[in-house]
Amino acid sequence: MALFTKEEALHYHEAPRHGKVEVIPVKPCRNQKDLSMAYSPGVAEACKAIKEDPSKAEIYTGRSNLVAVVSDGTAVLGLGNIGPLAGKPVMEGKGVLFKTFADIDVFDINLDVSSADQLIGVVKALEPTFGGINLEDIKAPECFYIEDTLKKEMNIPVFHDDQHGTAVISGAGLLNALEITNRKAENMKVVVVGAGAAGIACAKFYVSLGVDPANIYMFDSRGLIHKGRKDLNEYKALFAQPSDAGTLAEVMKGADMFLGLSTKNLVSQDMVRSMAKDPVLFAMANPDPEITYPDAKQASPNCIMGTGRSDFPNQVNNVSGFPYIFRGALDVGATEINEEMKVAAARSLAALAKEPVPSEICDMYGVKELTFGVDYVIPKPLDPRVLVWETPAVAKAAMDSGVARKPIADMEAYKKQLTTRFDESRKRIARVVDSYGL
């Protein structure tokens, strides 16, 4: 059942102020002295200090807390190639999530470009402005080339959330599923349907968690990806099976895990029954998954079932990842978001799911309790504890892997600072929203 009508959604975006974000100064400009310091001539002192020592930009500007959400609108939120202008509401929304969950400021950058190289050139030129780049809703396979190139050529974190956000959150669920079902990652047979940005990134991430790439069977719209096919790009070819092992129904037999990033109703109850005992299913086509939660549970009552929906257990929601990953990366001045940081994020979420869940979080979701098990392998997206579990884990991984320029000396003190910062940020946001009568 829909939580809102079309008219309510449009009114939300229209009134009382158009859009979802505004830029508000954080320094006063009430008198002549303030004006002189904010702009001319006082601003020259900050400029000269940065010219002498570029690292001072982190002190005298907001750059170290500013992320660009960059999109060309070619693969928007289940809407497809609608272009950068029509995609702008989504990018503004991403900015709202960055600010709400991790106190990170965002400018959405919606680019009308004609090639991947043109997008790369524009984003590279933005490096003096931003502390990090979040690539969003860019179609595959261009998104892989764009991210790989920018990561090599920029000295700030570049992260394509459509790939890695889904990988990290579902990876956390996979880690706990392995424990609950007494499986080993290296022995898992994994079937992936959907060989776009998220599907390929998830498969690669599962390999980082110990899954044998030889045991990953990936399907695209033309069937199983195998070496006999002549239409594979270099990214799909990474997961090509030696030969054609058959249809989806045939390959699902004996599979330990199904990962769906495709379209609704692809998986039948008979397919689920043909899988290994107590299988793992992450069916994440939105809003309608490849198989519904009730159907999957009827076919295999002890299966671990996750979707992208909030109205069923084990929601795989990227908001549990990207704000906190960027928060940790920015706070240690990381030059990149590497595999170690993503694995640390997944492991921290998996560990948090084993902790007792406070009653106020259960109340948010209208349940009496949440207990680690088949229907709770991933923390809820609105759980505020994610901030102090995931962010420090990412920051520490950046330090341990040698990409942090500003190591944190006291991690316990840092966790307390995060909580204070989060609380103060939420209060500021509430005051602004309330001022509009919302």
N, C-alpha and C positions, 0 to 999 in steps of 0.2 A: 504494500500500500504506500503510495507516495506521501512524503512528509509535507509537500507544498504543491501549490498549483503553479501553472505557467505564469499567471498574472502576479502571484506573490514573488516568484523568482525575479521577474523583470522589475517589479517595484523595488525589491531589495537592492538591485543594481542602480536604480535611477534616483531614488530619493532617500533622505533630503539633500544629499550631495551626490553628484554623478560619480559612478565608479566605486571602488572599495578602499582606496588609499588617498592620503594626502601627505605632503611634506611639511613638517613643523620645525621651526628653529628650536635649538636647545640652549641658545645663548641670548641674553637680552639685547634689544635694540630700542631702548626707551628714550635715550637722550643723545646729545651730540658726542659725548665720550664713547658711548656704546657703538654708535654709528662709525666713529673713526677707527675703533678697534676691529669691528666686524668687517669693514671694507677698507677704504683708503683713509689715512696712510698706514694704520696699524697692521693691516694684513701683510704688508711688506716684510715685517719682522718674521712672520711664520714662513713666508716664501723663501727668504734668504737663509733661514735655518735649514729648510729642506734641501735647498740647492747645495749647501755645504755638506749636509749629511742626509741622504735620501731616507734613511730609516726614521727620521723625525716625522715623516708623513703619518706614521702610526700614532704620533702624539698630537700633532697639530691639525689633523683632518679626521674625518670619519671613515677613511678608506678601509681601515682594518676591520670594520664591522659592516662593510657594505658589499653586498653580493649582487651580481647581475643575473637576472633570469632571462636567458637568451633563447629566442625561438624564431623559426621561419614559418611556423604554422603549417607544416607539411604533414604532421601526424598528431592531430590534437584530440586528446581525451575521448577516444571513441568516435570522434566526428570526422576524422580523416584530414585530407588536405584542404583546409578551409582558408588558409592564408594567414599572414601575420596580423592583419587588422581584426579579423573575426576571432582570432585566437587570443587577443589581448585580455579579455576578461579572465581567461584561465591563468595567464601570467600574473595579473594583478592578484588573483586568488592565491597563487603560489607565494607571492610576497606577504599576504596576510598570514599564511601559515608559518613562514620563516619568522615573522615578528612575534606572532602569538605564542609559538612554542619555544623559541630560542632567542628572542630579542635581537634578531639580525635584521638590519635594514636592507631593503631591496629596491632597485630600479628595474622595472621590466623593460627589456630591449627587444622590440619586435621588428625583425629585419625583412625588408622586401629585397631579397637577393635572388640571383639567378643560378648560382652554383655553390657547391660546398667550399670551393677555394675563396669565393667572394665572402662568404660568411666567416671563414677563418681569418681573412684579412681584416675584416671589421672588428672582430672580437679581439684579435691581437692588439689592435690599436687602442682598445679600451683599457689595457692593463694599468695605466697610471691612475685610473678612476676607481678601480674595484680591488677588494681583497680576495675575491673568489668569483668563479663563473659557474652557474648552474645552467647547463644546457637542457632544453625542455622541448618535447613534442616535435622532434626532428626525425624524419623518416629514415628507416634502414634501407640500404646499407650505408648511406652517406653519414649517418650519425656516428658510426664507428670510426670512419676516416677523420671526421671533424674532431672528435674527442681525442683520438690518438695523436693527431697533429698538434692540437692546442696544448696537450699535456707536455709534449716534447719542447714546444717553443715558448711556453709561458712559465713564469716563475711564481705563479699563484695557483691555488687549487682549482682544477677543472673537473666537473662531475656531471655526467649525464644521468639524471635521476631516473628517467624511464628505463634505463638499463639497470643501474646498480641499486636503486632503492628497492625495487621488487626483489632483486637477488638477495640483498641483505636481510630483509624481513622474512622472506620465505626460507632463507638459509637458517635463520634462528629457529623457525618452526621445524625444519629438517633435523637440526641438531637434537632437539628435544624428542622428536619422533623416533629417532634412532635409539635413544635411551629407553623410551617407553615400550617400544616393540622389540627391544633386545636385538637390534640389527647392527651391522658394521657398514660404514659408508662404502668401503671398497668392494663389498659384495652386493650392493644395491643395483637392481635393474631399474633404470629410470626412463620413462617415456615422456617426451616433451612434444606438445603440439603447439606450434607457433614458433617460427624461426625468425622473428623480428628482433628488435632491439632488446626487449626484455627476455625473450626466450633464450637467445644466445648468451646474454649476460648471466642469466641464472645458471645455465649449464656450465659456463666457465667458472662461476663462483662455487658451484657444487663440487667441481673438481678441486678447487682450493680447500674445500672441507673434507676431501678424501675420497670422493666418488671417482671410480675408474672411468675415464672418458670412453673406453671401449664398451661400457655398459649403458651408455646414453643413446637412446633411439629417438631421433628428432624428426618430426614431421612438419612439412610446410603445406601450402595449398595443393601441391602436386604429388604429395605422398611422402613416403619415407626418404630421408636424405641418405643416399648411398653413393659409392664411388662409381657406379655405372652410369650415373646421371651426368649430362654435359651442361647443365644449366645452373651449376652451383657457383656462387661467389666465394671469395676466399674465407669469409666468415662462416658460412654454412658448411664449407668443406672441412672445417675443423672437426665436425661431428658426423662426418660421413661414415656409415657402416660399410664393411667390405662388400656387401652385396644386398640386394633387395630382400628383406626378411618378411615382407608381406604387408597386408593392410593394417590399419590401426587396431582392429579387433583381433587380428592374429598376433600382433606384437604385444598387445596388452596382456596376453596370457602369461601368468607367472611373474608379472612386473611387481616390484615392490613399491613403486611410486609413479604417480601420474602428475605432470605439471601442465596445466592448460593456460595458454595465453592467446586464445584464438576466437572462437565463437560458440554460441549456445548450442546445447543439445547434441554435441558430438559423441558423448560417452553414454552408453546404455547401462542399465543395471546388470545385464549379462556380462558386459565387459568388466565391470567391477567384480562380479563373482568369479571371473576367470583369473583375477590377479592373485598374488600371493596372499597368505593369511594376514589379516589386519593391515591392509595397505595404507599408504599415505596418498591422499589426493588433494592437491592444491589446484582447484578449478577456478581460474581468476578472470574469465571473460566477464565484462561488466556491461550492463547490470545483470545479465542472465548468464550464469556459469555453464560450463560444458556439461555438467550434470548438477542437478539441484542438491542441496544439503539433505533434504528428506529422502530423496531417491537413493543417494549414496549410502545413507545410514540404513535404509531398508535392505539394500543389497548386501551390506557388510557392516553390521552393527558396531563393531569395534574398530572400524577404520578411523584414521585421523583425517578429518575433512576440513579444509580451509577454503575460503573464497575472498573476493574483494568486497563483500557486502558487510555492513555493520549489523544486520539483523540476524546473523548466524554466528556461531562460535568461530574462533581462529581467523579473524579478519586480517588479511595481508594488506596493510595500509602503509604507503610510503611515508606518511607523516611521522611514523615511528622511527624513521631513519634520517632523511636529509637534513632536518633542522639541527639535530644533535651532532651529526657527522661534521657539518660545516662549523657549528659552534666550537667543537673541539679543535678542528683544523685551524680556525682563525685565532683561537686563544693561544696557540703555541706558535703562531706564525709559520704554519706548514707550507712548504713549497708545492705540495701536491697532496691528493688523497690517494693513497696507495692500497695495495691488496691487504697489507697488514692491518691498516686502519679499518677497512671494511669487515675483515674477519673479526676484529675486536668488537666492532659494533654488533655483529650477529651473535657473538658469544655472550656479550653483556645482556642482550635481550633474552637470550635463552636462559641465562642464569636468573634474571629477574622473574621470569615466569614461574620459577620454583619457590619464590618467596610468598609468605602469607599476604593476601590482598586485603587492604583496609576496607572497612564497611562503606566508607564514602565513595570509593571507586565502584563497588558493587551497586550502590544506589544509583550512580550515573547511568548504569546499564540495565537497571530494573531487575537485578538478580539477587538472590539471597547470599550466594557465595561463589567464588571463583577459586578452583583448586587445580593444581597442576595435574594434568592427565590428558586423555584423548581430546577433550573439548576445551582445553586451555593450554596450548603449547606456545602461544605468543602473547605477550602483555597487551592489554588494551591500549589503543592509540591515545586515549585521554588520560592515561595513568601518568600523573606528574612525576613519579619516581623515575621515569625513563630518562629525564634530564640528568640526574645525578648518578645514574648507572652507565648510560651509554656515552655521554660526552667525555667524562674523565677517561673511560676506556679508549676512546678514539685518540684523545690527547696523548695518553701514555704510549699508545702504539706508534704515533707519529714521532715521539721522542725516542723510543726504542729502535725505530727503523731509520733514524738519522735524518728525517726531513723537517724537524722542528727547529726554527730559528730562535724561539723564545721558550726554552724549557720551563716547566712549572716545578718549583722546588718543593712545595708542600701541597700534595694532592688533596689531603683532607681539608685544608683551608680553602682550596679551590672549590671543592664540592659545596662548602658553606656559602662561598661567594656566588656560586651559580644559583643557589636557592634564593638568596637575597635579591640578586639581579632579576630573576624571573618574577618574583613577587612584586618588585617595584615596577617592572615593565608592564605587568598586567594591570596594575593600578593606574598607570599613565594612560594606557589604552582605554580602560574603562571610563576615565574622565573625559577623554575626547569623544568616545562613542556616545556617552550620556549627554554631552553638550549638544548633540544633534537630536536628542529626544528619542533615541533608538533603544 
